[in-house]
Amino acid sequence: MKIGIPKEIKPQESRVAVTPAGVKELTTQNHTVFVEENAGLLSSFSNDDYRQSGAIIVSTAAEVYNNSDMIVKVKEPLESEYAYIESRHTVFTYFHFAASQSLTAAMVNSGATCIAYETIQENNQLPLLIPMSEVAGRLATQQGAKYLEKTYGGAGVLLGGVPGTPPAKVLILGGGTAGTQAAWVAAGMGAQVYILDTNLKRLRYLKEVMPPNVSPLHANTLVIETLISQSHLIIGTVLIPGDKAPKLITKPMLKLMQPGTVLIDVAIDQGGCFETSVPTTHNDPIRIIDGIVHYAVTNMPGAVPQTSTLALTNATLPYVVQLARLGWHAACKQNEALRSGLTVVDGKLISSDIARLFQKKYTPLHQILDFESRQV
C-alpha cells in the first residue's frame, strides 16, 4: 500500500503521525511511505531519518495525498486540506467529529473512509486516546500551576504552598485516564486534590492508589457547586466517546468561583465540558471571562511533541500496519477495535452518535462490511 504522512498544519501542532521507526516497519513489509518534507522536524526527526528508514520525501502536502492510498495524521484535517481528500483515501487520525459539523460534512462529501483514533475501543478501553490523555492530564496540572500566577490573571496561588501557608485546592472532573494523571501531578506538587466521578468502581480504585492528599468523591451538582467555590484550579476531563462532552460548569456557575480561578478544559476537542470554553491555541492559550482564567487548547500534547509522538505512535502503529496489509475493509472485518473507529465510508455516516448529533442519515455498520464486492 502507498501510505502518506503529511506535515501537521494545526497552529502550534508539532507532532508527526509516524516515527522513522514506524516507517521502517512499513517499508520492511514492502509498503511505500511518502513523508512531507520537515513533517517530523519539530518532533526531532529529520528528513534524513525518514529517508534512512525507506521513506520517500516529497515537498508538498498535495504530493503526499496524490501519491497515497492511506493518509495517517495526528489531528483532524483543516479546511485547507479538505480538497486533497478523495474517495480513494483511507484517513486515519484523531477526528473528533462531534466538535465540528463542517468537518463531518466535508469528510462525508469527500467519499473517503475515515477511521477515528478516539473512538477505537479494545477491551472496553480507548487505546489510541489513552497515551494522549496521559500527556494532556499531566500537562493540565502543569499549565494550571502556571496560569494561577498573577502575571496571567490567576489568583496568585502556588499549587503546593510552602510551610506555614495552605496549598492550592485542585478540583478534577472525571476520574478517567486524563483526570487520574492530572491528580497524580497535582498531588505530587503538594496540592489538596478532589477528583470527581460517577463510577463507584473507579472511585474505589482511585481511593486505593491515590496519595492521602487526593480525595475521590462521587460527582453530583451539589458537590460540584460546593467545590468550585473553594477551588483555585479546576480541570475538566470528562469524555463520552464519539459524542460531545457534557457541560458540567455553566456560565452562571462562574459567579460561584473565586476571582483568578483557572479552568483547564481537557475535553475541548469534544466541545468542552465548561460552557464558557472557547477553543484556543498554544500561541494564544487563555481567555479571561468574568474574572476566571480559561485554558482550552485543542491540541495540548502538541506542546511536548517528542514525548507525545513517541507515545502516540507506540499505540497507533499496530493498527496502521494492519490497515496497510489488509486494506480498511478486510482489516475492519477482522479487527473489532478498528470497526469501532470506522465513522465515515463512501459518503455514509457509520456513527449513530454523530448522525444523531447533526441530524444526518445513519448507515448501520453491517451494511458496509457485508458488502463483499467492495474494493479493498
Residue pairs with C-beta under 8 A, 6 or more apart in sequence:
1 31
1 32
1 69
1 70
1 323
1 324
1 325
1 327
2 31
2 32
2 33
2 34
2 67
2 68
2 69
2 70
3 26
3 31
3 32
3 33
3 34
3 68
3 69
3 70
3 71
3 72
3 320
3 324
4 33
4 34
4 35
4 36
4 64
4 65
4 67
4 68
4 70
4 71
4 72
5 16
5 17
5 18
5 23
5 33
5 34
5 35
5 36
5 39
5 55
5 64
5 71
5 72
5 73
6 36
6 39
6 61
6 64
6 65
6 71
6 73
6 81
7 16
7 36
7 37
7 38
7 39
7 61
8 14
8 15
8 16
8 17
8 39
8 73
8 74
8 75
8 302
9 61
9 78
9 80
9 81
10 75
10 76
10 78
10 298
10 299
10 302
11 281
11 282
11 283
12 281
12 282
12 283
12 299
12 302
12 303
13 74
13 75
13 299
13 302
14 42
14 43
14 302
14 303
14 305
15 42
15 43
15 74
15 75
15 299
15 301
15 302
15 305
15 308
15 309
15 312
16 39
16 40
16 42
16 43
16 45
16 74
16 305
16 309
17 72
17 73
17 74
17 93
17 312
17 313
17 316
18 26
18 33
18 35
18 72
18 313
18 316
18 317
18 320
19 40
19 43
19 45
19 309
19 310
19 313
20 40
20 45
20 49
20 50
20 52
20 53
20 55
21 53
21 313
22 313
22 317
22 320
23 33
23 35
23 50
23 53
23 54
23 55
24 53
24 54
25 317
25 321
26 33
26 54
26 320
26 321
26 324
27 33
27 53
27 54
27 55
28 54
29 321
29 324
29 325
31 324
32 56
33 54
33 55
33 56
34 55
34 56
34 58
34 63
34 64
34 67
34 68
35 47
35 50
35 55
35 56
35 57
35 58
35 64
36 57
36 58
36 59
36 60
36 61
36 63
36 64
37 47
37 57
37 58
37 59
37 60
38 47
39 50
40 46
40 47
40 49
40 50
40 309
41 47
42 305
43 305
43 306
43 308
43 309
44 305
44 306
45 309
47 57
50 57
51 57
56 67
58 64
58 67
61 81
61 84
62 84
64 71
65 71
65 84
65 85
65 86
65 89
66 84
68 89
69 88
69 89
69 90
70 89
70 90
70 91
70 92
70 320
70 323
70 324
70 328
71 85
71 89
71 90
71 91
71 92
71 93
72 92
72 93
72 316
72 320
73 91
73 92
73 93
73 94
74 93
74 94
74 299
74 302
74 312
75 93
75 94
75 299
76 93
76 94
76 95
76 96
76 100
76 103
77 84
77 85
77 91
77 93
77 103
77 106
77 107
79 102
79 106
82 106
82 110
85 91
85 106
85 107
85 110
85 112
86 110
86 111
86 112
87 110
87 111
87 112
87 346
87 347
88 112
89 110
89 112
89 113
90 112
90 113
90 114
90 115
90 323
90 327
90 328
91 107
91 112
91 113
91 114
91 115
92 115
92 117
92 316
92 319
92 320
92 323
93 116
93 117
94 116
94 117
94 118
94 128
94 132
94 269
95 103
95 107
95 114
95 116
95 117
95 118
95 343
96 116
96 118
96 269
96 270
97 103
97 104
97 107
97 116
97 242
97 343
97 344
97 351
97 354
98 242
98 243
98 244
98 270
98 271
98 353
98 354
98 357
99 244
99 268
99 269
99 270
99 271
101 358
104 344
104 349
104 354
104 358
104 360
105 358
107 114
107 343
107 344
108 344
108 347
108 348
108 349
108 360
109 347
111 346
111 347
112 344
113 328
113 342
113 344
113 345
113 346
114 342
114 343
114 344
114 345
115 323
115 328
115 332
115 338
115 341
115 342
115 343
116 242
116 341
116 343
117 128
117 129
117 316
117 341
118 126
118 128
118 129
118 241
118 242
118 269
118 341
119 126
119 241
119 242
119 340
119 341
119 343
119 351
120 126
120 127
120 128
120 129
120 319
120 337
120 338
120 340
120 341
121 127
121 241
121 337
121 340
122 336
122 337
126 133
126 241
127 315
127 337
128 312
128 315
128 316
128 319
128 341
129 177
129 239
129 241
130 177
130 315
131 308
131 311
131 312
131 314
131 315
132 301
132 308
132 311
132 312
133 176
133 177
133 178
133 181
133 237
133 239
133 266
134 177
134 178
134 181
134 311
135 300
135 301
135 304
135 307
135 308
135 311
136 178
136 181
136 266
136 300
136 301
137 177
137 178
137 179
137 180
137 181
137 182
137 185
137 235
137 237
137 266
138 181
138 182
138 184
138 185
139 300
139 301
139 303
139 304
140 178
140 182
140 235
140 237
140 264
140 266
140 300
141 159
141 170
141 182
141 185
141 186
141 189
141 233
141 235
142 185
143 264
143 285
143 295
143 300
144 159
144 170
144 186
144 233
144 235
144 262
144 264
144 295
145 159
145 189
145 233
146 152
147 153
147 154
147 262
147 264
147 286
147 293
147 295
148 154
148 155
148 156
148 157
148 158
148 159
148 168
148 232
148 233
148 260
148 262
149 156
150 156
150 260
152 286
152 293
153 260
153 286
153 288
153 293
154 260
154 262
154 293
155 232
155 258
155 259
155 260
155 261
155 262
156 260
157 168
157 232
157 260
158 165
158 167
158 168
159 167
159 168
159 170
159 186
159 189
159 190
159 191
159 232
159 233
160 167
160 168
160 189
160 190
160 191
161 167
161 168
161 190
166 192
167 190
167 191
167 192
167 213
168 191
168 192
168 232
168 233
169 191
169 192
169 193
169 194
169 227
169 230
169 231
169 232
169 233
170 182
170 183
170 186
170 191
170 192
170 193
170 194
170 231
170 232
170 233
170 234
170 235
171 193
171 194
171 196
171 227
171 228
171 231
171 233
171 234
171 235
172 179
172 182
172 183
172 186
172 193
172 194
172 195
172 196
172 234
172 235
172 237
173 179
173 196
173 219
173 224
173 234
173 235
173 236
173 237
173 238
173 248
173 249
173 273
174 195
174 196
174 197
174 236
174 237
174 238
174 239
174 267
174 273
175 195
175 196
175 197
175 199
175 202
175 203
175 206
175 216
176 197
176 202
176 237
176 238
176 239
178 237
178 239
178 266
179 195
179 197
179 235
179 237
180 195
180 206
182 235
182 237
182 266
183 193
183 195
183 206
183 210
183 214
184 210
186 193
186 214
186 233
187 193
187 210
187 211
187 213
187 214
190 213
191 213
191 233
192 213
192 215
193 210
193 213
193 214
193 215
194 214
194 215
194 217
194 227
194 231
195 206
195 210
195 214
195 215
195 216
195 217
196 216
196 217
196 218
196 219
196 223
196 224
196 227
197 203
197 206
197 216
197 218
197 219
198 218
198 219
200 218
203 216
203 217
203 218
206 214
206 216
207 216
210 216
217 223
224 248
224 249
225 253
225 256
228 234
228 249
228 253
228 256
228 257
228 261
229 256
229 257
229 258
231 257
231 261
232 258
232 260
232 261
232 262
233 261
233 262
233 264
234 249
234 257
234 261
234 262
234 263
234 264
235 263
235 264
235 266
236 245
236 248
236 249
236 263
236 264
236 265
236 266
236 267
236 272
236 273
236 274
237 266
237 267
237 273
238 245
238 246
238 248
238 267
238 273
239 245
239 267
239 270
240 246
240 270
242 343
242 351
242 353
242 354
243 270
243 353
243 357
244 270
244 271
244 357
245 267
245 270
245 271
245 272
245 273
246 273
247 272
247 273
247 274
247 275
248 273
248 274
249 263
249 273
249 274
249 275
249 276
250 275
251 275
251 276
251 290
254 276
254 289
254 290
254 291
254 292
255 290
257 292
259 291
259 292
260 291
260 292
260 293
261 292
261 293
262 292
262 293
262 295
263 274
263 276
263 277
263 292
263 293
263 294
263 295
264 295
264 296
265 272
265 273
265 274
265 277
265 294
265 295
265 296
266 300
267 273
268 277
268 279
268 296
268 297
268 298
269 298
269 299
272 279
272 296
274 294
274 296
276 289
276 290
276 292
276 294
277 294
277 296
278 287
278 294
278 296
279 296
279 297
279 298
280 286
280 287
280 294
280 295
280 296
280 297
280 298
281 297
281 298
282 297
282 299
282 302
282 303
285 295
285 296
285 297
286 293
286 294
286 295
287 293
287 294
287 296
288 294
297 303
301 307
301 308
301 312
302 308
319 335
319 337
319 338
322 331
322 334
322 335
322 338
323 331
323 338
325 331
326 334
326 376
327 376
328 338
328 342
328 376
329 369
329 374
329 375
329 376
330 376
331 338
332 338
332 339
332 342
332 369
333 339
333 369
339 365
339 369
342 350
342 365
342 368
343 349
343 350
343 351
343 354
344 350
344 351
345 363
345 368
346 368
348 361
348 363
348 368
349 355
349 360
349 361
349 362
349 363
350 362
350 363
350 364
350 365
350 368
351 362
352 362
354 360
355 361
355 362
356 362
368 374
